[in-house]
Amino acid sequence: MIDNQISNPLLITSVQNPKIKQLLELQQKSSARRQSGLFVVEGQREVQRCLDAGYDLDTVYVCPDLCKEPFEASRIFAVTPYVYEKIAYRGTTEGIVATVAAKSQSLADLHLREDALVVVLERVEKPGNLGAILRSADAAAADAVIVCDPLTDLYNPNLIRASVGAFFSVPTVACTSEECIRFLREHSFHILTAQLQDSSLYYDTDMRSATALVFGTESTGLTPQWREAAEAHVRIPMLGAVDSLNVSVSVAILLYEAVRQRQTQKG
């Protein structure tokens, strides 16, 4: 429960208000997010998970007509339903949008268990896919998601929304492929690449020790450096007319195979 100690926040009634203009710019432009060090979180559940993960709120905007739960923040503004409609992507987010201070996270910040399970994504393009992958990573209790050579910034609001707050529960870092490969080798990870060529069925591959599941883009797949770095290549059988799955679905399938193998080992 987010507790409210502010009874009379200032009311913003126009989308021309400078604060609303800044908020919209943060939603729309990665350059604005980089320059300000701020990003946008929408929805009471997502904002609470953001707080639980130790992020600092910059400014909170609430629509009293929609926000039925109390809220506490050092800087809080009320907005009219009209303004909220303009700043909210979804109409069912309990009337809360916040700007949040970004964190700088690197591979060195990851604290992984001996048999860690991580997802590695090379050149991910669609923030919605990355958000969906984070949901699966959270559900499967993966230790981290590593995004190599990303084509979208990690604080894209579509990513945050699609993850339904999992971005804040799964350690997520961006780096180059070279840095990631070096890190995985230094920590004795079993590197498995998801690919059709020269591969074995995923359920015939051991994922019980420290494992990195590596995925490329749906359009071009993985680059040669990852294919060469891998200790094994795995594939998901495609029995119909199409020859590939959405990358977020592929990640979920392989993550839960790793979960199945590990639970079987414990049992």
ZATORRO-233269 format. One line per field, with one value per residue: residue number from 1; residue in one letter; x, y, z of N, C-alpha, C, O in turn. Coordinates in steps of 0.02 Angstrom, whole numbers. Atoms other than C-alpha are relative to their C-alpha. Example, Ala and Ser with C-alpha at 12.3 -4.5 7.8 and 13.67 -1.06 7.14 Angstrom:
% residues 2
seq = 1	2
type = a	s
n.east = 45	-42
n.north = -59	-59
n.up = 0	-3
ca.east = 615	684
ca.north = -225	-53
ca.up = 390	357
c.east = 45	-39
c.north = 60	55
c.up = 0	37
o.east = 97	-14
o.north = 59	110
o.up = 33	45
END
This chain:
% residues 267
seq = 1	2	3	4	5	6	7	8	9	10	11	12	13	14	15	16	17	18	19	20	21	22	23	24	25	26	27	28	29	30	31	32	33	34	35	36	37	38	39	40	41	42	43	44	45	46	47	48	49	50	51	52	53	54	55	56	57	58	59	60	61	62	63	64	65	66	67	68	69	70	71	72	73	74	75	76	77	78	79	80	81	82	83	84	85	86	87	88	89	90	91	92	93	94	95	96	97	98	99	100	101	102	103	104	105	106	107	108	109	110	111	112	113	114	115	116	117	118	119	120	121	122	123	124	125	126	127	128	129	130	131	132	133	134	135	136	137	138	139	140	141	142	143	144	145	146	147	148	149	150	151	152	153	154	155	156	157	158	159	160	161	162	163	164	165	166	167	168	169	170	171	172	173	174	175	176	177	178	179	180	181	182	183	184	185	186	187	188	189	190	191	192	193	194	195	196	197	198	199	200	201	202	203	204	205	206	207	208	209	210	211	212	213	214	215	216	217	218	219	220	221	222	223	224	225	226	227	228	229	230	231	232	233	234	235	236	237	238	239	240	241	242	243	244	245	246	247	248	249	250	251	252	253	254	255	256	257	258	259	260	261	262	263	264	265	266	267
type = m	i	d	n	q	i	s	n	p	l	l	i	t	s	v	q	n	p	k	i	k	q	l	l	e	l	q	q	k	s	s	a	r	r	q	s	g	l	f	v	v	e	g	q	r	e	v	q	r	c	l	d	a	g	y	d	l	d	t	v	y	v	c	p	d	l	c	k	e	p	f	e	a	s	r	i	f	a	v	t	p	y	v	y	e	k	i	a	y	r	g	t	t	e	g	i	v	a	t	v	a	a	k	s	q	s	l	a	d	l	h	l	r	e	d	a	l	v	v	v	l	e	r	v	e	k	p	g	n	l	g	a	i	l	r	s	a	d	a	a	a	a	d	a	v	i	v	c	d	p	l	t	d	l	y	n	p	n	l	i	r	a	s	v	g	a	f	f	s	v	p	t	v	a	c	t	s	e	e	c	i	r	f	l	r	e	h	s	f	h	i	l	t	a	q	l	q	d	s	s	l	y	y	d	t	d	m	r	s	a	t	a	l	v	f	g	t	e	s	t	g	l	t	p	q	w	r	e	a	a	e	a	h	v	r	i	p	m	l	g	a	v	d	s	l	n	v	s	v	s	v	a	i	l	l	y	e	a	v	r	q	r	q	t	q	k	g
n.east = 42	-36	34	4	-4	9	73	19	-50	17	40	-19	61	-15	-56	-53	-40	-69	-13	33	-40	-60	21	14	-64	-33	34	-7	-68	-53	-51	22	-11	-72	-24	27	-9	67	44	71	34	72	39	-15	-39	-67	-35	-17	-56	-56	-21	-26	-66	-48	-5	23	49	-13	64	58	61	58	67	42	61	-17	-45	39	-46	-43	-67	-48	-58	-23	28	60	47	63	16	70	9	-21	-73	-22	12	-53	-66	3	6	58	50	14	-61	16	-9	-67	-58	-56	-67	-43	-71	-28	-59	-53	-14	-47	-12	-33	50	38	-21	32	-12	-46	34	43	33	7	21	-40	34	-44	29	73	26	67	6	53	-28	-44	43	30	-54	-12	54	-17	-59	23	40	-43	-52	-66	-42	-14	7	-55	17	-62	4	73	26	49	-27	33	52	55	62	34	-33	22	70	7	-27	45	-39	-54	-63	-27	-14	-52	-58	-6	-56	-18	-72	-16	-5	-67	-1	43	-33	-55	30	27	-55	-33	43	10	67	12	32	43	31	60	-8	22	-55	-48	25	34	63	-14	12	-55	-59	-4	3	4	-54	4	19	19	40	-16	49	-11	60	41	-13	-67	-30	-61	-61	-48	-39	38	1	-66	-11	45	-21	51	53	63	57	68	28	53	36	51	-21	-48	-65	-28	45	-18	-57	23	27	-58	-33	41	-5	-66	-5	37	-37	-52	34	21	-59	-27	47	-8	-63	10	47
n.north = -60	-63	-43	-69	-51	-64	-4	-51	-11	-51	28	-19	5	-10	39	-48	-11	22	66	49	3	40	70	27	6	59	59	7	-8	30	-52	-37	43	1	-66	-18	54	17	39	-4	62	-12	51	6	61	-10	-49	32	45	-45	-20	59	15	-51	-58	-63	-36	-71	-35	44	-32	42	-24	18	36	70	28	12	18	-56	0	-45	-19	-67	-47	32	-47	27	-19	11	59	-16	2	69	36	-17	23	71	45	43	-33	42	1	-28	-73	-19	0	-30	-3	37	-6	62	28	25	69	33	71	4	-6	62	47	60	63	45	32	-53	5	-67	-9	-48	-22	-40	-50	1	-58	-21	-4	44	68	2	0	67	45	-13	34	71	8	-6	59	59	-16	-8	-43	-63	-7	-41	-24	-17	-44	-12	-49	-40	-12	42	-38	-14	12	60	56	1	21	70	44	-7	-8	50	-35	-20	59	40	-41	-8	-44	-4	1	26	73	20	-4	53	65	3	7	67	48	-9	27	71	13	42	-45	34	-46	24	-8	59	34	40	-3	57	-17	-34	43	49	-38	-10	-69	1	-41	-71	2	-62	13	-57	-8	-56	-32	44	-11	21	49	-18	-13	56	2	38	70	28	1	47	70	41	-36	36	-22	21	31	-36	55	-27	-32	-54	27	-33	-27	-65	12	4	67	45	-8	32	73	23	-13	50	63	-3	9	70	41	-14	28	73	15	-6	50
n.up = 0	3	-49	22	-51	33	10	49	53	49	55	68	41	71	27	17	-60	13	-29	42	62	-14	-8	66	35	-29	26	73	26	-39	-13	-59	-59	-12	-23	-66	-48	-25	43	-20	-22	-1	-34	-71	-12	26	-42	-63	12	11	-67	-35	28	-23	44	-29	39	11	-5	9	24	-15	19	-57	21	15	-51	-60	-54	-22	28	-32	40	-19	49	27	32	25	68	17	44	69	3	-10	62	47	-23	-15	58	-15	-42	-59	-41	-66	-5	-24	44	-37	29	-46	14	27	-34	44	-20	45	-15	-65	-53	-5	-52	26	-36	35	56	25	65	28	69	37	61	43	45	-4	35	-20	-73	-23	-6	-59	-59	-7	-21	-71	-36	-3	-42	-69	-16	-4	-49	30	-40	34	72	26	67	34	58	7	47	-37	-67	-50	-35	45	-37	24	-34	-70	-1	20	-53	-58	-60	-6	10	-64	-41	33	17	73	18	70	11	66	3	-22	-74	-27	10	-48	-67	-7	-4	-65	-52	16	25	58	47	48	47	33	72	38	33	-38	-68	-29	-31	-64	-58	-4	-20	-72	-22	-73	-29	20	71	35	60	43	54	46	25	41	72	22	-45	-36	39	-5	-62	-49	22	-13	-73	-33	-10	33	34	-13	40	-18	60	34	32	45	62	-13	-20	-59	-50	-29	-45	-70	-10	-1	-64	-52	7	-24	-72	-39	5	-52	-64	-6	-13	-67	-50	4	-33	-73	-22
ca.east = 0	67	28	-28	25	-12	-195	-192	-75	-70	-193	-136	-276	-185	-74	24	90	282	284	161	263	419	326	266	442	511	381	420	607	751	866	760	772	961	988	876	914	726	599	411	315	127	9	-3	63	212	253	246	363	477	483	510	662	740	710	684	527	554	375	206	49	-118	-294	-406	-556	-464	-340	-435	-282	-180	-7	148	283	391	329	150	28	-154	-212	-385	-460	-428	-243	-227	-303	-165	-20	-80	-56	-188	-349	-344	-187	-272	-236	-49	99	272	440	580	769	858	993	1159	1178	1318	1375	1481	1321	1250	1259	1226	1207	1319	1189	1119	998	1010	933	1043	965	1068	1012	834	727	551	526	363	456	585	447	362	529	553	382	435	604	518	395	534	643	784	931	956	920	1070	1036	1182	1204	1024	925	803	843	798	688	572	395	328	456	406	221	241	341	199	333	447	581	601	609	730	906	926	1085	1145	1320	1412	1415	1602	1582	1443	1537	1689	1579	1492	1655	1733	1585	1586	1417	1355	1313	1166	1112	937	954	895	1063	1174	1066	990	814	806	740	892	1012	1068	1019	1045	1210	1244	1161	1147	1007	1052	926	944	821	676	730	916	949	1115	1279	1425	1516	1377	1364	1551	1547	1411	1446	1285	1150	968	806	621	534	422	289	175	190	287	471	491	409	402	563	468	379	543	621	475	485	672	661	530	629	772	649	582	757	809	651	671	850	796	654
ca.north = 0	171	293	471	615	752	807	956	929	1066	1042	1044	1077	1104	994	1153	1154	1142	989	897	943	872	713	687	717	585	463	495	528	420	572	663	514	506	692	707	538	514	390	366	233	218	124	98	-81	-31	122	17	-113	28	91	-84	-100	56	180	363	451	622	683	596	645	581	598	607	545	383	361	282	230	353	401	481	576	729	809	767	854	820	820	831	679	769	792	614	549	637	574	395	256	148	205	69	119	186	367	372	420	455	514	412	431	301	188	149	-41	-146	-327	-292	-255	-429	-544	-718	-886	-1031	-1112	-948	-943	-789	-732	-645	-545	-481	-321	-329	-210	-205	-141	-238	-401	-358	-317	-484	-574	-490	-555	-732	-708	-651	-796	-923	-841	-806	-717	-582	-521	-455	-349	-343	-203	-145	-52	15	96	-1	140	145	165	27	-91	-41	-62	-230	-298	-252	-207	-358	-236	-189	-368	-445	-371	-302	-231	-175	-205	-256	-436	-444	-388	-514	-661	-620	-605	-771	-863	-788	-851	-1026	-1012	-1144	-1037	-1101	-1010	-1029	-1059	-1177	-1216	-1355	-1374	-1503	-1508	-1397	-1534	-1643	-1509	-1498	-1333	-1378	-1289	-1103	-1071	-923	-938	-827	-760	-650	-545	-627	-552	-595	-711	-712	-643	-763	-710	-785	-943	-968	-928	-1054	-1225	-1291	-1236	-1277	-1267	-1278	-1400	-1312	-1435	-1319	-1207	-1064	-1082	-971	-909	-735	-715	-686	-853	-942	-869	-929	-1106	-1123	-1042	-1164	-1310	-1253	-1240	-1415	-1491	-1407	-1457	-1636	-1635	-1576	-1701
ca.up = 0	-48	91	58	168	42	45	-74	-222	-352	-495	-677	-800	-966	-1075	-1114	-936	-944	-830	-941	-1095	-1012	-965	-1143	-1209	-1089	-1153	-1336	-1348	-1290	-1305	-1175	-1058	-1079	-1053	-900	-821	-799	-867	-853	-756	-773	-657	-471	-475	-582	-476	-317	-391	-445	-265	-197	-311	-234	-374	-328	-386	-464	-488	-473	-568	-505	-571	-416	-515	-555	-413	-268	-168	-62	-123	-49	-143	-114	-275	-323	-440	-474	-654	-729	-820	-986	-948	-884	-1044	-1140	-1032	-1000	-1127	-1042	-963	-830	-735	-579	-621	-582	-692	-620	-680	-602	-588	-694	-622	-704	-699	-772	-776	-622	-525	-554	-403	-471	-386	-435	-548	-615	-761	-871	-1034	-1162	-1303	-1449	-1537	-1474	-1577	-1505	-1328	-1315	-1346	-1213	-1089	-1123	-1102	-933	-878	-922	-839	-680	-685	-709	-575	-696	-618	-749	-924	-1021	-1174	-1295	-1421	-1392	-1524	-1395	-1228	-1072	-1006	-1155	-1083	-1196	-1118	-941	-981	-1069	-922	-800	-674	-703	-762	-580	-513	-639	-644	-821	-895	-1065	-1134	-1291	-1350	-1321	-1140	-1112	-1186	-1079	-923	-955	-983	-828	-727	-806	-892	-1012	-1165	-1268	-1425	-1495	-1681	-1818	-1896	-1827	-1671	-1555	-1484	-1330	-1215	-1255	-1189	-1007	-926	-743	-713	-738	-906	-1024	-1152	-1299	-1427	-1581	-1678	-1768	-1934	-1938	-1792	-1701	-1765	-1795	-1636	-1530	-1634	-1612	-1425	-1388	-1315	-1390	-1511	-1473	-1570	-1538	-1657	-1783	-1841	-1940	-2091	-2009	-1968	-1814	-1655	-1580	-1481	-1318	-1341	-1379	-1222	-1115	-1184	-1150	-979	-922	-990	-878	-733	-769	-774	-612	-519	-581	-519	-346	-340
c.east = 44	-38	2	2	-12	-74	-20	54	-25	-35	24	-60	14	59	56	43	71	16	-31	38	63	-16	-12	65	39	-32	20	72	52	54	-19	11	74	24	-24	14	-66	-36	-69	-26	-74	-35	22	42	73	39	20	59	64	29	31	70	51	9	-28	-49	22	-64	-56	-59	-58	-63	-47	-63	12	39	-39	43	42	71	44	58	21	-26	-59	-47	-63	-11	-73	-6	22	76	25	-9	56	68	1	-8	-61	-48	-14	60	-9	19	67	52	56	61	49	73	28	61	50	20	45	6	31	-50	-41	30	-37	18	42	-32	-49	-28	-12	-23	44	-35	48	-40	-77	-28	-64	-6	-56	23	44	-42	-31	51	14	-55	14	60	-19	-38	42	58	70	39	14	-19	54	-16	64	-12	-73	-16	-57	28	-43	-56	-56	-66	-39	30	-26	-72	-8	26	-45	39	57	69	33	17	54	59	11	55	11	76	13	2	68	5	-40	33	57	-27	-25	55	36	-39	-23	-72	2	-40	-38	-32	-61	5	-21	59	43	-20	-33	-66	12	-8	52	65	-3	1	2	55	-9	-9	-20	-37	3	-47	18	-66	-39	17	67	33	62	58	50	38	-36	-3	66	14	-39	32	-49	-51	-65	-55	-65	-31	-59	-37	-54	31	52	65	31	-56	21	55	-21	-29	57	36	-39	6	66	9	-35	27	56	-31	-19	60	25	-46	4	63	-8	-46	30
c.north = 62	50	73	47	70	7	48	11	52	-32	28	-13	4	-44	46	16	-27	-70	-55	-7	-41	-74	-33	-10	-61	-64	-14	-2	-32	51	41	-41	-2	65	16	-53	-22	-45	0	-69	16	-58	-10	-62	10	50	-31	-47	39	23	-58	-18	54	58	62	35	73	40	-50	43	-47	34	-21	-38	-74	-33	-6	-19	60	-7	51	13	70	53	-35	53	-38	24	-15	-64	14	-4	-72	-41	11	-30	-76	-41	-44	38	-37	-4	37	73	24	-6	34	5	-25	9	-67	-21	-23	-69	-33	-73	-8	4	-63	-45	-66	-61	-47	-32	49	-16	70	-4	53	15	43	45	-3	66	28	1	-44	-72	-6	1	-68	-51	9	-31	-74	-12	5	-63	-63	10	1	52	68	-4	48	18	24	42	20	53	40	12	-36	37	23	-14	-60	-63	-6	-25	-74	-48	-3	1	-50	31	16	-61	-45	46	1	49	-1	3	-21	-76	-24	0	-57	-68	-9	-12	-72	-53	5	-31	-72	-16	-48	43	-40	51	-33	14	-64	-40	-39	-3	-65	24	25	-46	-56	33	15	74	6	40	73	4	69	-20	62	1	60	30	-50	6	-29	-53	26	13	-58	-3	-39	-74	-34	-4	-54	-69	-48	45	-40	29	-26	-31	40	-51	24	33	54	-29	34	23	71	-12	-5	-69	-51	4	-36	-76	-26	13	-54	-71	-2	-9	-73	-45	9	-27	-75	-22	2	-55	-70
c.up = 0	42	-21	60	-29	-19	-55	-52	-49	-60	-66	-46	-75	-21	-22	60	-13	28	-42	-66	11	6	-67	-40	26	-26	-72	-24	46	17	62	63	17	31	71	53	31	-50	31	19	9	35	72	16	-22	43	67	-8	-12	68	38	-23	17	-47	36	-47	-7	11	-13	-22	13	-25	56	-18	-11	55	66	60	20	-28	35	-47	20	-48	-34	-27	-19	-71	-13	-43	-72	-6	8	-63	-51	20	12	-64	8	45	64	46	66	9	25	-56	38	-44	54	-21	-22	42	-53	25	-52	20	69	58	10	54	-13	42	-44	-62	-34	-69	-26	-72	-32	-65	-41	-46	0	-27	31	76	29	9	63	64	12	24	75	43	7	45	74	22	11	50	-30	39	-31	-73	-23	-72	-33	-62	-14	-52	30	70	52	37	-46	35	-24	32	72	4	-15	53	61	67	8	-13	66	45	-29	-16	-76	-15	-75	-6	-72	2	24	76	30	-6	50	71	10	6	67	57	-16	-21	-59	-49	-53	-45	-32	-75	-35	-26	51	74	21	30	71	60	5	25	75	17	76	34	-22	-76	-24	-63	-44	-61	-43	-22	-43	-74	-23	44	34	-47	10	66	55	-19	17	75	36	8	-31	-32	9	-44	29	-62	-27	-44	-49	-61	11	28	61	46	17	52	73	16	4	67	55	-2	28	74	40	-9	52	69	10	17	71	54	1	36	76	27	1
o.east = 90	-97	53	-39	-6	-97	-74	84	-85	-19	32	-87	-32	107	110	92	78	53	-1	45	83	21	11	72	70	4	25	85	57	86	24	29	93	61	14	11	-67	-22	-79	-15	-92	-22	81	89	119	99	74	103	119	89	83	109	109	57	-71	-35	46	-67	-49	-71	-58	-70	-64	-88	-35	34	-52	20	58	93	20	86	-20	-37	-50	-58	-60	9	-102	44	49	101	70	32	73	109	55	-47	-95	-28	-53	74	39	25	71	57	46	72	42	88	20	92	31	48	37	-23	17	-35	-79	90	-96	74	52	1	-105	3	-48	-10	53	-55	75	-83	-108	-2	-73	2	-50	3	39	-25	-34	36	26	-42	6	61	7	-27	27	102	118	10	28	-25	60	-26	94	-56	-97	21	-86	63	-103	-96	-93	-74	-75	-7	-44	-88	-44	4	-33	19	98	120	95	50	82	51	17	55	-7	110	-34	7	72	33	-18	33	65	1	-14	50	55	-10	-72	-99	48	-98	-9	-67	-60	5	-22	56	56	20	-51	-75	52	29	50	117	-53	44	-22	46	-59	34	-56	-8	-18	-55	42	-118	-11	8	71	85	71	62	44	55	-3	2	68	51	-22	71	-32	-63	-65	-53	-66	-30	-103	-10	-87	86	95	65	88	-114	78	52	9	-21	56	56	-10	12	67	40	-8	15	67	-3	-10	55	44	-23	-1	63	18	-38	-4
o.north = 68	62	96	42	120	-29	41	65	62	-88	89	-68	-6	-52	22	53	-82	-108	-109	-62	-80	-116	-89	-58	-97	-114	-72	-28	-15	46	60	-13	1	64	45	-38	-51	-43	24	-118	66	-117	-9	-58	-8	40	-18	-48	17	22	-49	-46	50	97	56	46	103	83	-94	97	-104	95	-79	-78	-114	-94	44	-21	101	-62	104	-33	109	110	-83	105	-96	79	-59	-86	-31	-34	-93	-84	-33	-44	-105	-23	-60	79	-13	-57	64	96	77	-57	86	-36	-9	13	-118	20	-48	-77	-23	-95	-57	-18	-68	-58	-73	-68	-34	-41	31	-51	109	-53	107	-31	93	21	-1	120	88	-50	-69	-105	-55	-34	-91	-95	-39	-56	-103	-61	-32	-89	-105	-32	-22	97	116	-58	104	-26	73	27	10	101	82	-31	-46	6	69	-69	-91	-111	-60	-66	-109	-105	-43	-30	-43	4	18	-53	-86	93	-51	106	-49	32	-34	-106	-75	-46	-87	-107	-62	-53	-101	-100	-45	-52	-97	-67	-47	58	-79	97	-92	72	-118	-101	-15	12	-107	83	-4	-39	-95	1	38	111	55	63	89	-18	105	-53	116	-50	111	15	-99	-41	-59	-79	87	-15	-95	-57	-72	-118	-93	-48	-74	-91	-105	101	-101	87	-77	1	61	-73	-17	16	65	-84	22	30	91	-61	-43	-93	-95	-48	-71	-108	-74	-28	-78	-114	-53	-45	-100	-87	-39	-51	-106	-73	-41	-78	-118
o.up = 41	31	-47	105	6	-64	-83	-54	-58	-79	-74	-47	-115	16	-40	54	-40	-4	-51	-93	-33	-18	-79	-77	-13	-36	-93	-78	105	69	101	115	76	80	110	112	85	-110	86	-16	40	19	88	56	14	56	92	36	7	78	72	15	-5	-39	79	-106	41	55	-55	5	-9	-23	61	22	-8	66	100	117	-23	-45	54	-76	44	-29	-71	5	-41	-89	19	-71	-104	-54	-28	-79	-90	-23	17	-108	-40	86	106	75	93	65	55	-89	70	-88	113	-80	13	76	-106	79	-112	69	104	113	58	53	4	67	-103	-113	-51	-110	5	-108	-3	-101	-16	-84	-53	-13	36	109	84	57	99	112	69	63	111	98	61	82	115	76	53	55	0	69	4	-101	2	-114	-11	-102	-70	-62	-4	97	42	71	-30	64	15	45	95	47	20	57	106	116	54	9	70	96	6	-54	-107	9	-109	36	-110	56	59	105	80	41	79	108	63	45	96	108	13	0	-99	-35	-90	-21	-50	-96	-5	-30	106	118	-20	43	107	108	53	24	101	-7	104	91	-54	-114	9	-107	-24	-95	-17	6	-69	-112	-77	27	42	-102	58	89	96	24	36	98	91	-34	-46	-10	1	-65	64	-115	10	-95	-81	-82	-31	54	78	26	5	89	111	72	47	95	96	50	67	109	90	34	84	111	65	62	104	106	54	71	112	83	18
END
